[in-house]
Amino acid sequence: MVSLKPKTTVKLRASASCPSHSLSQISIRDLEFAIDEPVERGGTNTGPTPTDTAIAALVGCTNVIGHKCAASLGVDIGHLDISVVCDFDRRGVTLAEEIEVPFQNIVLTVEANGNATQDELDRVALEVAKFCPLSKLFRNAGTNIEENWKCKPA
């Protein structure tokens, strides 16, 4: 029997048409979506801002990796409700001054409606912190992430 070795590194690709200073019409795989600025900043509010998109990516990654980690641990987390509050230093995007850590602090709240106990959720959270690429990206850039995993009340 032939054993196939999965690739450990792949190329992620995106392209964009940018018809204005704020609007980027992004193409990834067979998907298209917009990243834009709100009207008050000269955009058309067609999509989330680039910084909003980064935070949304953290939410999506937490969901995907959370379920993978829970499955590997045999923990039933059910469905997740995830919210994020981020302290973002805007001085960089306003060109006031260079900011080394613009995403200063993130509070990530994850509520699971499965049968997991709090101890099991805490184990899942530790695994997610080890494997979630977006969490690692933010942390390695100097962002403090406070994660609160909890059982959703019935």
HUDA-V496294 format. One record per residue. N is the residue number from 1. RES is the residue in three letters. SS is DSSP state (~ for helix, > for strand, _ for the rest). D_FIRST is the distance of its C-alpha to the first C-alpha in Angstrom with 1 decimal. Layout:
BEGIN
n=(N | N)
res=(RES | RES)
ss=(SS | SS)
d_first=(D_FIRST | D_FIRST)
END
This chain:
BEGIN
n=(1 | 2 | 3 | 4 | 5 | 6 | 7 | 8 | 9 | 10 | 11 | 12 | 13 | 14 | 15 | 16 | 17 | 18 | 19 | 20 | 21 | 22 | 23 | 24 | 25 | 26 | 27 | 28 | 29 | 30 | 31 | 32 | 33 | 34 | 35 | 36 | 37 | 38 | 39 | 40 | 41 | 42 | 43 | 44 | 45 | 46 | 47 | 48 | 49 | 50 | 51 | 52 | 53 | 54 | 55 | 56 | 57 | 58 | 59 | 60 | 61 | 62 | 63 | 64 | 65 | 66 | 67 | 68 | 69 | 70 | 71 | 72 | 73 | 74 | 75 | 76 | 77 | 78 | 79 | 80 | 81 | 82 | 83 | 84 | 85 | 86 | 87 | 88 | 89 | 90 | 91 | 92 | 93 | 94 | 95 | 96 | 97 | 98 | 99 | 100 | 101 | 102 | 103 | 104 | 105 | 106 | 107 | 108 | 109 | 110 | 111 | 112 | 113 | 114 | 115 | 116 | 117 | 118 | 119 | 120 | 121 | 122 | 123 | 124 | 125 | 126 | 127 | 128 | 129 | 130 | 131 | 132 | 133 | 134 | 135 | 136 | 137 | 138 | 139 | 140 | 141 | 142 | 143 | 144 | 145 | 146 | 147 | 148 | 149 | 150 | 151 | 152 | 153 | 154)
res=(MET | VAL | SER | LEU | LYS | PRO | LYS | THR | THR | VAL | LYS | LEU | ARG | ALA | SER | ALA | SER | CYS | PRO | SER | HIS | SER | LEU | SER | GLN | ILE | SER | ILE | ARG | ASP | LEU | GLU | PHE | ALA | ILE | ASP | GLU | PRO | VAL | GLU | ARG | GLY | GLY | THR | ASN | THR | GLY | PRO | THR | PRO | THR | ASP | THR | ALA | ILE | ALA | ALA | LEU | VAL | GLY | CYS | THR | ASN | VAL | ILE | GLY | HIS | LYS | CYS | ALA | ALA | SER | LEU | GLY | VAL | ASP | ILE | GLY | HIS | LEU | ASP | ILE | SER | VAL | VAL | CYS | ASP | PHE | ASP | ARG | ARG | GLY | VAL | THR | LEU | ALA | GLU | GLU | ILE | GLU | VAL | PRO | PHE | GLN | ASN | ILE | VAL | LEU | THR | VAL | GLU | ALA | ASN | GLY | ASN | ALA | THR | GLN | ASP | GLU | LEU | ASP | ARG | VAL | ALA | LEU | GLU | VAL | ALA | LYS | PHE | CYS | PRO | LEU | SER | LYS | LEU | PHE | ARG | ASN | ALA | GLY | THR | ASN | ILE | GLU | GLU | ASN | TRP | LYS | CYS | LYS | PRO | ALA)
ss=(_ | _ | _ | _ | _ | _ | _ | _ | _ | _ | _ | _ | _ | _ | > | > | > | _ | _ | _ | _ | _ | _ | > | > | > | > | > | _ | _ | > | > | > | > | > | _ | _ | _ | ~ | ~ | ~ | _ | _ | _ | _ | _ | _ | _ | _ | ~ | ~ | ~ | ~ | ~ | ~ | ~ | ~ | ~ | ~ | ~ | ~ | ~ | ~ | ~ | ~ | ~ | ~ | ~ | ~ | ~ | ~ | ~ | ~ | _ | _ | _ | _ | _ | _ | > | > | > | > | > | > | > | > | > | _ | _ | _ | _ | _ | _ | _ | _ | _ | _ | _ | _ | _ | _ | > | > | > | > | > | > | > | > | > | > | _ | _ | _ | _ | _ | ~ | ~ | ~ | ~ | ~ | ~ | ~ | ~ | ~ | ~ | ~ | ~ | ~ | ~ | _ | ~ | ~ | ~ | ~ | ~ | ~ | ~ | ~ | _ | _ | _ | > | > | > | > | > | > | > | > | _ | _ | _)
d_first=(0.0 | 3.8 | 6.4 | 9.6 | 12.8 | 15.7 | 18.9 | 21.5 | 24.4 | 25.3 | 28.6 | 30.8 | 33.3 | 36.6 | 39.6 | 43.1 | 46.3 | 49.2 | 52.4 | 54.6 | 54.9 | 53.3 | 51.0 | 47.4 | 45.5 | 41.9 | 38.8 | 35.3 | 32.4 | 34.2 | 36.7 | 40.3 | 42.7 | 45.9 | 46.9 | 50.7 | 53.7 | 56.2 | 59.4 | 61.5 | 59.6 | 59.8 | 56.6 | 56.1 | 54.2 | 51.4 | 48.7 | 48.4 | 49.4 | 46.9 | 47.7 | 47.4 | 44.0 | 42.9 | 44.0 | 42.3 | 39.0 | 39.4 | 40.0 | 36.9 | 34.7 | 36.2 | 35.4 | 31.7 | 30.9 | 33.2 | 31.2 | 27.9 | 29.5 | 31.2 | 28.0 | 26.3 | 29.5 | 29.8 | 33.2 | 34.7 | 36.5 | 37.0 | 38.3 | 39.8 | 43.1 | 43.2 | 46.3 | 47.0 | 50.3 | 50.3 | 53.2 | 52.9 | 55.3 | 56.4 | 58.4 | 55.6 | 55.1 | 58.9 | 59.0 | 61.5 | 59.6 | 56.2 | 54.3 | 51.6 | 50.3 | 51.2 | 49.1 | 51.0 | 50.2 | 47.9 | 48.2 | 45.1 | 45.7 | 42.8 | 43.7 | 41.1 | 42.0 | 39.3 | 39.9 | 39.1 | 41.8 | 43.3 | 41.5 | 38.1 | 39.1 | 40.1 | 36.7 | 35.1 | 37.6 | 36.8 | 33.1 | 34.0 | 36.3 | 33.5 | 31.0 | 33.1 | 33.3 | 36.7 | 38.1 | 37.1 | 38.5 | 41.9 | 42.1 | 41.3 | 44.0 | 46.5 | 46.6 | 47.4 | 45.3 | 46.7 | 44.2 | 45.6 | 43.1 | 44.8 | 44.6 | 46.2 | 49.2 | 48.9)
END
